[in-house]
Amino acid sequence: MKKLTLKENIAIGSLLFGLFFGAGNIIFPVHMGQLAGDHYLSASLGFILTAIGLPILGVMSYSLSGKNNLREYSSPGGKFFSLFFPLALLLTIGPFFAVPRTATVAFEVGIRPFLSDHFSLYLLVYSLIFFGLALYFALKPNNILDIVGKFLTPTFLVLISILLIFTVIKPMGVPSEIVPQEPYQNLSFSTGIIDGYETMDALAGLVFAITIITSVKNLGIVDEKRVSLETGKSSLFAIFFMSILYLGLAYLGTTSRGIMPINENGGITLSLVSSHYFGLFGQLLLAVTITVACLKTAIGLFVSIGNTFTEMFKERLSYTQWVMIFVIVSFIVANFGLDTIISFSLPVLMLLYPLAITLITLWFIHSYVPLKDTAFKFSLIVASIPAFFDFLNAVPESLKVAIIPRVVSFAEQYIPLFTIGLGWIIPLMIAIVLSLILFRKNK
């Protein structure tokens, strides 16, 4: 049976790294580090679990499923679920949250540090230009994007690496002296797990899975289990370097507390730290690099999601019309600001992540112990109930109506682990055990 060579494994690992580690990912571990204080290490381990491990497991499970698209992958959950889940996932990593976040991250790092006021007006103008360029390139793909991409990724990594090296050599503070904020004082690991949700990489991994699987198959691997295994082997490269970067960025956030207060988000902190070590030139260079990186990410998502919607809803709208709609929605959402986007995205992620984890787990089991579709439906329903309570609990305070606190209080009393955002784990484990007993195929 054919196996990938070390060179080929590294190539697939590089592809995984490039798809999963974008410019936006750097702001979350930085902000987490500021909040976690001297508990940054345990928080980082939780973060790595959901920001790296889960996306790669998702790609591997996708390969084991043998499915050709996200709707087929979701189909054992039933007709409604196979429509709801792909749409919710695509809109989350698309125009509702992830794409608007690219513009606001670029703004927070590249523009806002140079402004004293009128942030909203400058964000409006900046996002108009940002999404105008994204629309142009998404509708007229140009080779310059490949050239920029090949130059940009190494430049971006070099800049971040140099910044992290300086952080270690000349730290801004001593981690052991930085007091963690709540809930990191007692729940740093589980809080880090929830922080990892915000990268959205586990959801994006299910969208990018076909690209990765096709790349492995083009190297001569055809058996689904072998594709999954080779993807797992190749991922070691991505896991190693992404873990180092996430740990380093969390450390940067923690030590930054030695010279600055906790900032609104990691983008502001990263820009201030860059200015601290390298002055105006370093700050400008980082701003330009992250801006172009975010722009390229936005264009890639517009193209990918535009093609997917065109295929899913044939003869409804053209690719151009879908992309234009997504650009307009992304522009509107972006102008609510980065902090608002993050706060509104968290409830959605608290609902979608347990469903994604359920699918990933069941496809792994199904590849070795064939299960009926009933097992998928049953487990998804069981996982969705505590996930819905998690959704309500994460709703921003300004939107919580009177009944929500009472519902959340009920969940806190009767659902184990709910208070740390993981109330779905025990019910899902019970559902999977019951499924193995009751809903196995006769093979």
SEMARNU-7994 format. One record per atom (N, C-alpha, C): x, y, z; residue in three letters. Coordinates in steps of 0.1 Angstrom, whole numbers, plus 5000, padded with zeros to 4 digits. Each point is the difference from the previous one (the first is absolute). Layout:
BEGIN
XYZala;...
***
This chain:
BEGIN
500849885000met;499250125000met;500950125000met;499750104991lys;500850124999lys;499950095012lys;501250055004lys;500050105011lys;500750134994lys;499750115007leu;500650124996leu;501450015005leu;500950074992thr;501350025004thr;500150115011thr;501150015006leu;500250115010leu;499750144994leu;500650014988lys;499850134992lys;498550034997lys;499349894997glu;498650024997glu;499250035012glu;500349935011asn;499450035013asn;500250145004asn;501250054999ile;500350145003ile;499250104991ile;499849964987ala;499250094991ala;498650015004ala;499449885004ile;498650005005ile;499950085013ile;501049985009gly;500050075013gly;500150154998gly;500850044990ser;500050154997ser;498750054995ser;499349914992leu;498750044995leu;499050025012leu;500049915009leu;499250015012leu;500350125008leu;501350035002phe;500450125007phe;499550124993phe;500250014987gly;499650124993gly;498550025000gly;499249895000leu;498550025000leu;499550035014leu;500649955011phe;499550025013phe;500650125008phe;501250044996phe;500650115008phe;500050134991phe;499050085003gly;499950134993gly;500450115009gly;500050124994ala;500450125008ala;499050025012ala;498849974998gly;499050025011gly;500249915012gly;500649894998asn;500249905011asn;500950065010asn;500950094997ile;501050055010ile;499350085011ile;498950064998ile;499450095010ile;499549935012ile;499449884998phe;499449935011phe;500949955010phe;501149934996pro;501049965011pro;500650115007pro;500250114993val;500650125007val;499150065010val;498750014997his;499050055010his;499849905011his;500049874997met;499949905010met;501250015010met;501250024994gly;501250015009gly;499950125010gly;499450114995gln;499850115009gln;499149975011gln;498949934997leu;499049965010leu;500549895010leu;500749904994ala;500449885007ala;501150035010ala;500850104998gly;501150035009gly;501049885001gly;500349975013asp;501049895002asp;499449864998asp;498749994996his;499449884996his;499949984985his;500950084993tyr;499950004985tyr;500349874994tyr;500949925007leu;500449874994leu;498849904999leu;499349995011ser;498949905000ser;498950054991ser;499850135000ala;499050064990ala;500449974986ala;501250014997ser;500549984987ser;499849854995ser;500249915010leu;499849864996leu;498549974996leu;499150065008gly;498649994996gly;499750064986gly;500750124998phe;499850074987phe;500549924989phe;501249935002ile;500649924989ile;499149884997ile;499349955010leu;499249884998leu;498950034990leu;499350115001thr;498950034991thr;500450094988thr;501150075001ala;500550084989ala;500849934990ala;500749895004ile;500849924991ile;499649854999ile;499849945012gly;499749854999gly;498649984994gly;499050075004leu;498749984995leu;499950024985leu;500550114994pro;499950014985pro;500749894993pro;501149955005ile;500749894993ile;499249875001ile;499449985012leu;499249885001leu;498850014991leu;499550124998gly;498850024991gly;500449964986gly;501250044995val;500449964986val;500149854999val;500649945010met;500249865000met;498749925000met;499050055008ser;498749945000ser;499350014987ser;500250124994tyr;499450034987tyr;500549894989tyr;501349985001ser;500549904991ser;499449865003ser;499949965012leu;499449875004leu;498649994995leu;499350115000ser;498649994996ser;499849974985ser;501050034992gly;499949984985gly;499050094993gly;499650115007lys;499050094994lys;500750104991lys;499250064991asn;500650104990asn;499750145003asn;499150035009asn;499750145004asn;499450005014asn;499950125005leu;499650025014leu;498649965002leu;499150014990arg;498649965002arg;499949855001arg;500849924992glu;500149865001glu;500549955014glu;501150085004tyr;500649975013tyr;499050015011tyr;499150094999ser;499050035010ser;498749924999ser;499949934988ser;498749934997ser;499549905010ser;500949925007pro;499449915010pro;499250065011pro;500250135002gly;499250075010gly;498650034996gly;499649974987gly;498750024995gly;499950124990gly;498950014993lys;499850104989lys;500250145006lys;499350035011phe;500150145005phe;501450035004phe;500649915008phe;501450025005phe;501050024988phe;499849924990ser;501050014989ser;499950134992ser;498950075002leu;499950144994leu;500450105011leu;499549995012phe;500250105010phe;501550015004phe;500749885002phe;501450015005phe;500950064990phe;500049954987pro;500950064990pro;499850154998pro;498750055000leu;499750144999leu;500550085012leu;499749955012ala;500450075012ala;501650015000ala;500649894997leu;501550005000leu;500650094990leu;499550004987leu;500550084989leu;499750155003leu;498950045006leu;499750145003leu;500850045012leu;500349915009thr;500950045011thr;501450034996thr;500649914992ile;501450034996ile;500050094988ile;498850054996gly;499950094988gly;499550135004gly;498950054995pro;499750155001pro;499550045014pro;499649905008phe;499450045013phe;501150045011phe;501149924999phe;501050025011phe;501550004995phe;500449894994ala;501449984997ala;500550114990ala;499350024989val;500450094989val;500050155006val;498950045006pro;500150145006pro;501150015010pro;500449895007arg;501150015010arg;501350034993arg;500249954988thr;501350024993thr;500250164998thr;498950074996ala;500250144999ala;500250075013ala;499349965010thr;500150075013thr;501449975007thr;500549874998val;501349975006val;501050094993val;500050014986ala;500950084993ala;499950145005ala;498850055002phe;499850145005phe;500650025014phe;499749905009glu;500550025014glu;501550005000glu;500749924992val;501549995000val;500650114992val;499450034988gly;500750084991gly;499650155001gly;498850035004ile;499550144999ile;499750065014ile;499349935008arg;499550065013arg;501150055009arg;501249935001pro;501050065009pro;500550144996pro;499750044988phe;500450144996phe;498950105001phe;498949965005leu;498850095001leu;499850035015leu;499450125002ser;499750045014ser;498550005002ser;499250024990asp;498649995001asp;499349974986asp;498750014999his;499349984988his;500249864994his;500149905009phe;500349874995phe;499049954990phe;498750025003ser;498949954992ser;500150064985ser;500350124999leu;500150064987leu;501149954992leu;501249985006tyr;501249954993tyr;499749854997tyr;499449925009leu;499649864997leu;499149994988leu;499150094999leu;499050014988leu;500850014987leu;500950105000val;500850034988val;500949884997val;500749965010tyr;501049894998tyr;499349874995tyr;498949965007ser;499349884995ser;499450014986ser;499650124996leu;499550024987leu;501149974990leu;501250055002ile;501249984991ile;500349855001ile;500149945012phe;500449865002phe;499149914992phe;498750025002phe;499049904993phe;499950044985phe;500350124997gly;500050034985gly;501149934993gly;501249995006leu;501149934995leu;499749855000leu;499449955011ala;499649865001ala;499149964989ala;499050084998leu;499049974989leu;500750004986leu;500850094998tyr;500750014987tyr;500849874997tyr;500849965010phe;500849884998phe;499249875000phe;498950005008ala;499149885001ala;499349984986ala;499750114993leu;499349984988leu;500949994988leu;501350055002lys;501049994989lys;501349955006lys;500049875002pro;501249945006pro;501250034992pro;501150045007asn;501250054993asn;501249925006asn;501049974992asn;501249935004asn;500750085011asn;499850135001ile;500750085010ile;499749945014ile;498849955002leu;499749945013leu;500949895004leu;500349914990asp;500949895003asp;501450055003asp;500450104993ile;501350065002ile;500150065014ile;499050085003val;499950075014val;500049895011val;499249894997gly;499949905010gly;501349935003gly;500749974989lys;501349935002lys;501050095007lys;499950134998phe;500950095006phe;499550035014phe;498750015002leu;499450055012leu;500249915012leu;499749874998thr;500049905011thr;501449995006thr;501149994993pro;501350005006pro;500350135007pro;499650114994thr;500350135006thr;499250025013thr;498849965000phe;499150005012phe;500649925011phe;500549884997leu;500549915010leu;501350055005leu;500950064992val;501250055004val;499850125010val;499150094996leu;499750115009leu;499549965014leu;499149905000ile;499449965012ile;501149925008ile;500849924994ser;501149935006ser;501050095007ser;500450114993ile;500950105005ile;499450065012ile;498750044999leu;499450075012leu;499949905012leu;499749874998leu;500049915011leu;501449985006leu;501049994991ile;501449995006ile;500350115009ile;499750124996phe;500350125008phe;499249995013phe;498749954999thr;499249995012thr;500649915010thr;500749894995val;500749905009val;501350065006val;500850074991ile;501350055004ile;499850125009ile;499150094997lys;499850125008lys;498550015004lys;499549915009pro;498650005003pro;499650145006pro;498750034998met;499550135005met;499649985015met;499849885004gly;499649975014gly;500449855003gly;499849975013val;500249865005val;498749935001val;499749894992pro;498749945001pro;499549965014pro;500949955008ser;499749965014ser;499450115008ser;500350134996glu;499550115007glu;498750064995glu;499549944989ile;498850054994ile;498849935005ile;499150065007val;498849945006val;499049974989val;499549874999pro;499049974990pro;498650065004pro;499350034989gln;498650055002gln;499149885001gln;498850035005glu;498949895000glu;499649994985glu;499749874996pro;499949885007pro;501349925000pro;501150064995tyr;501349934998tyr;500649965014tyr;499650075010gln;500649975013gln;499949855004gln;498849954998asn;499749865004asn;499649914988asn;499750064988leu;499649924989leu;500750034987leu;501450015001ser;500750054989ser;500049904988ser;500149875003phe;500049904989phe;498750004992phe;498949995007ser;498749994994ser;499650144993ser;500550115006thr;499750134993thr;500950014988thr;501249945000gly;500850004988gly;499349924989gly;499349895003ile;499349924991ile;499050094993ile;499250075007ile;499050094995ile;500650114991ile;501250055005asp;500750114992asp;500449944986asp;500349875000gly;500449944987gly;498950004990gly;498749995005tyr;498950014991tyr;500050124991tyr;500550115006glu;499950134993glu;500950014987glu;501049914999thr;500749994987thr;499149954989thr;499049935003met;499149944990met;500649894991met;501249965004asp;500849914991asp;499349864999asp;499449955010ala;499349874999ala;498950014990ala;499350114999leu;498950014990leu;500750024987leu;501050094999ala;500750024987ala;500649874995ala;500549925009gly;500649874996gly;499149914992gly;498750005004leu;499049924992leu;499750064987leu;500350134998val;499850064986val;501349974992val;501250025007phe;501249984992phe;500449854998phe;499249915007ala;500449865000ala;500249944986ala;499050044991ile;500149944986ile;501350044993ile;500450135003thr;501350044994thr;501249925005thr;500049975013ile;501149935006ile;500049854995ile;498849945000ile;499849864996ile;500449984986ile;499650104991thr;500349994986thr;501550014998thr;500750085008ser;501450024999ser;500749865003ser;499549945011val;500649875004val;499749894989val;498850004995lys;499749904989lys;500850034987lys;500350124997asn;500850034989asn;501449955001asn;500449975012leu;501449945002leu;499949845000leu;498949954996gly;499949864998gly;499349915011gly;499550075010ile;499349935011ile;498550004997ile;499449884999val;498650004996val;499149945011val;500449915009asp;499249945010asp;499750115011asp;498750015004glu;499650105009glu;500750005013glu;500249875006lys;500749995012lys;501550044999lys;500649974989arg;501450044997arg;500150154999arg;499050064993val;500050144998val;500050075014val;499149955009ser;499850055013ser;501349995008ser;500749884999leu;501249975007leu;501150104995leu;500150014987glu;501150094995glu;499850145003glu;498750045001thr;499750145004thr;500450025015thr;499749905008gly;500450015014gly;501650015001gly;500749924993lys;501450005000lys;500650144996lys;499450054989ser;500450134994ser;499750115010ser;498949985008ser;499650115009ser;501050025011ser;500949915003leu;501050015010leu;500850134998leu;500350024987phe;500850124997phe;499250135004phe;498850004996ala;499150125003ala;499850025015ala;499749885006ile;499850015015ile;501250055007ile;501249964997phe;501250045006phe;500250164999phe;499950054988phe;500350144998phe;498950095005phe;498749954998met;498950085005met;500050015015met;500349895006ser;500149995015ser;501050105005ser;501250004994ile;501050105004ile;499650144999ile;499350034988leu;499550144998leu;498950045010leu;499149915003tyr;498950035009tyr;500650015015tyr;500949925004leu;500650015013leu;500850135001leu;500850044989gly;500750125000gly;499150125000gly;498950004993leu;499150115000leu;499350025013leu;499749895007ala;499450015013ala;501050055010ala;501249964999tyr;501150055009tyr;500250154997tyr;499950044988leu;500150154996leu;498950075007leu;498849954999gly;498950075007gly;500150015015gly;500549895006thr;500250005015thr;501150105004thr;501150004993thr;501150095004thr;499750144997thr;499150034990ser;499750144997ser;499450075011ser;499449925010arg;499350065011arg;501050075009arg;501349974998gly;501050075008gly;500250154997gly;499550044988ile;500250144996ile;498750064995ile;498949924999met;498750064995met;498849935007met;498950065000pro;498849945006pro;499449904990pro;498949935004ile;499349914991ile;499350094990ile;500349974987asn;499350074989asn;498749944996asn;499350074991glu;498749954996glu;500149874992glu;501149994992asn;500149874992asn;501549984997asn;500349894995gly;501449964998gly;500750084989gly;499250064990gly;500650084990gly;500650125005gly;499450075009ile;500650125006ile;501349975008ile;499949895007thr;501249955008thr;501249974991thr;499749934989leu;501149964991leu;500650124994leu;499250104996ser;500650124994ser;500850085010ser;499650015012leu;500750075010leu;501349935004leu;500049875000val;501249925003val;501050024989val;499550004988ser;500950024988ser;500750135001ser;499250105003ser;500550145002ser;501050015011ser;499849925011his;500950005011his;501449954996his;500049904992tyr;501349934997tyr;500750074988tyr;499250044990phe;500650044987phe;499650144996phe;499250075008gly;499750144997gly;499050014988gly;499950114994leu;499050034990leu;500249914988leu;501349984996phe;500249924988phe;499549865001phe;500249935012gly;499549875002gly;498549995001gly;499450115006gln;498650005000gln;499450014987gln;500650094991leu;499450014986leu;500249884992leu;501249935001leu;500249884993leu;499149895004leu;499749995013leu;499149905004leu;498650034995leu;499650135000ala;498750044996ala;499849974985ala;500950034992val;499949974986val;499949854997val;500849925007thr;500149864997thr;498649945005thr;499550035011ile;498849945005ile;498850054992ile;500050134995thr;499050054992thr;499849914987thr;501249984993val;500049934988val;499649855002val;500549945012ala;499649875003ala;498549985003ala;499450105007cys;498649995002cys;499250024987cys;500550094991leu;499350024988leu;500049874991leu;501249935000lys;500149884993lys;499049895006lys;499950005013thr;499149905007thr;498650034996thr;499650135000ala;498650044996ala;499749964986ala;500950024991ile;499849974986ile;499949844998ile;500849935007gly;499949854999gly;498749955006gly;499550065010leu;498749965006leu;498850044991leu;500150124994phe;499050044991phe;499949904988phe;501149974994val;500149904989val;499449875004val;500549945011ser;499649875004ser;498549995003ser;499550105008ile;498650005004ile;499150034988ile;500550094992gly;499250044988gly;499849884991gly;501149924998asn;499949884992asn;499049905006asn;500249985014thr;499149905007thr;498550044999thr;499750125002phe;498650044999phe;499549994985phe;500850034991thr;499649994986thr;499749854997thr;500849915005glu;499749864998glu;498849955008glu;499950055012met;498949955009met;498650054995met;500050124995phe;498750064995phe;500150034986phe;500149894992lys;500150024985lys;498850074994lys;500450094991glu;499050084992glu;499250105008glu;500550025013arg;499350115008arg;500750134997arg;501350005004leu;500850124997leu;501449964994leu;500650094993ser;501349974994ser;501150025011ser;501249954996tyr;501150025009tyr;500350155004tyr;499950084989thr;500250145002thr;499050065010thr;498849974998gln;498950055009gln;500249955015gln;500449885002trp;500249955013trp;501250085007trp;501150014992val;501150075006val;499750155003val;499250064992met;499650145003met;499250015012met;499149915002ile;499149995012ile;500949985012ile;501049915000phe;500849975011phe;500950125003phe;500550074990val;500850125002val;499250115007val;498850024996ile;499250115006ile;499749965015ile;499649885002val;499749955014val;501250025009val;501249954995ser;501250015007ser;500450145003ser;499850094991phe;500350155002phe;499150055011phe;498749975000ile;499150055011ile;500449955013ile;500349865001val;500349945013val;501450065005val;500950024991ala;501450045004ala;499950145008ala;499050084996asn;499950135006asn;499450015014asn;499649885005phe;499749995014phe;501249995009phe;501249974994gly;501250005008gly;500449865004gly;501349985002leu;500649875003leu;499449945013leu;499950085011asp;499549955012asp;498649955000asp;499250084992thr;498649964998thr;499949874992thr;500849994990ile;499949884992ile;500449875008ile;501150025008ile;500449895009ile;498949965010ile;499450105006ser;499049975010ser;498749944994ser;499750034988phe;498849944994phe;500349874993phe;501349974997ser;500349884994ser;500149885010ser;500450045013leu;500149895010leu;498849925002leu;498850065002pro;498849915001pro;499849904989pro;500250054988val;499949914988val;501049895000val;501250035004leu;501149905001leu;499749905011leu;499450045011met;499649915011met;499049904996met;499250044990leu;499049914995leu;500549914989leu;500850054991leu;500549934988leu;501249905004leu;500850045009tyr;501249915003tyr;499649865005tyr;499149995010pro;499549875004pro;499549924989pro;499250064991leu;499549924988leu;501149964991leu;501050084998ala;501149964991ala;500849895007ala;500250015013ile;500849905007ile;499249875000ile;498750005001thr;499249885000thr;500249934986thr;499950084989leu;500249944987leu;501449944998leu;501050075004ile;501449964999ile;500149865008ile;499550005012thr;500249885008thr;499349884994thr;498750024996leu;499249894994leu;500649954987leu;500550094992trp;500649954987trp;501349915003trp;500750045010phe;501249915004phe;499549875005phe;499049995008ile;499449885005ile;499449924989ile;499350064991his;499349944989his;501049934991his;501250054998ser;500949944991ser;500549875005ser;499949975013tyr;500449875006tyr;498949925005tyr;498950075005val;498849935005val;498850064993val;499649954988pro;499050064993pro;498750035008pro;499550124998leu;498850055008leu;498950034991leu;498849995004lys;498850044993lys;499950155001lys;499350064990asp;499850155000asp;499350045013asp;499249915006thr;499350035013thr;501050035011thr;501249945000ala;501050045010ala;500550144998ala;500150054988phe;500450144998phe;498950095004phe;498749974996lys;498950095004lys;499850005015lys;500149895007phe;499849995014phe;501150085007phe;501349984997ser;501150075006ser;500050154998ser;499650044988leu;499950144997leu;498950075008leu;498949935001ile;498950065008ile;500550025015ile;500649895005val;500450005014val;501150115002val;500950024991ala;501150105001ala;499450144998ala;499050014992ser;499550144997ser;499250065012ser;499549925009ile;499250055011ile;500950085010ile;501149945005pro;500950095009pro;500750114991pro;500249974987ala;500750104992ala;499150124999ala;498749984999phe;499050114999phe;500050085013phe;500149935011phe;500250085013phe;501350085000phe;501149944995asp;501250074999asp;499950134991asp;499249984990phe;499750114991phe;499450125007phe;498949965008leu;499350105008leu;500950075010leu;500849925006asn;500950055011asn;501050104994asn;500449984987ala;501150084994ala;499450134993ala;498750015000val;499450124993val;500450125008val;500450114993pro;500450125006pro;499050055010pro;500550065011glu;499050045011glu;499050104995glu;500450084990ser;499050104995ser;498849944993ser;500249884996leu;498949934992leu;499249905008leu;500449975012lys;499449905008lys;498650055006lys;499049934995val;498650035006val;499949935013val;498950035007ala;499849965014ala;500149855002ala;499549924990ile;499949865002ile;501349934999ile;501050064993ile;501249934997ile;500849975013ile;500150105010pro;500749975012pro;499449885008pro;498749994999arg;499349895007arg;500349864993arg;500050014987val;500349874993val;501549965002val;500950105000val;501449975003val;500249955014val;499350065010ser;500049955014ser;499649855001ser;499049974993phe;499549864999phe;501249914995phe;500650044989ala;501149924994ala;501249995009ala;500350105008glu;501150005009glu;499749905011glu;498849985004gln;499749905011gln;500049864995gln;499649974988tyr;499749874996tyr;500949944989tyr;500850084994ile;500949954989ile;501550015005ile;500649895002pro;501450005004pro;500950074990pro;501050075005leu;501050084992leu;499450124993leu;498850035002phe;499450114993phe;500650135003phe;500450025013thr;500650125004thr;501350044994thr;500749894994ile;501250034993ile;499849994985ile;498850004995gly;499750004986gly;500149874993gly;500149895008leu;500249874994leu;498949905004leu;498850055001gly;498849925005gly;499649894991gly;500550014987trp;499649904990trp;500849875001trp;501150005007ile;501049894999ile;499449875006ile;499550015012ile;499549875007ile;498749954992ile;499050094997pro;498949954992pro;500449934987pro;501050064993leu;500449944987leu;500749875003leu;500849995010met;500749875003met;498949895002met;499050035008ile;498949915003ile;499349964987ile;499750104991ala;499349984988ala;500949914991ala;501350014999ile;500849924992ile;500049865005ile;500149985013val;500049865005val;498749934997val;498950075002leu;498749954997leu;499949974985leu;500550084991ser;500049984986ser;500849874996ser;501149985007leu;500849884997leu;499349875004leu;499150025010ile;499249885004ile;498849984992ile;499350114997leu;498649994993leu;500050024985leu;501050084995phe;499950044986phe;501249964991phe;500549885003arg;501149954992arg;499449934988arg;500750014988lys;499649924989lys;500449865001lys;499249914994asn;500349865001asn;501149964991asn;501350045003lys;501149964993lys;501149955009lys;
***
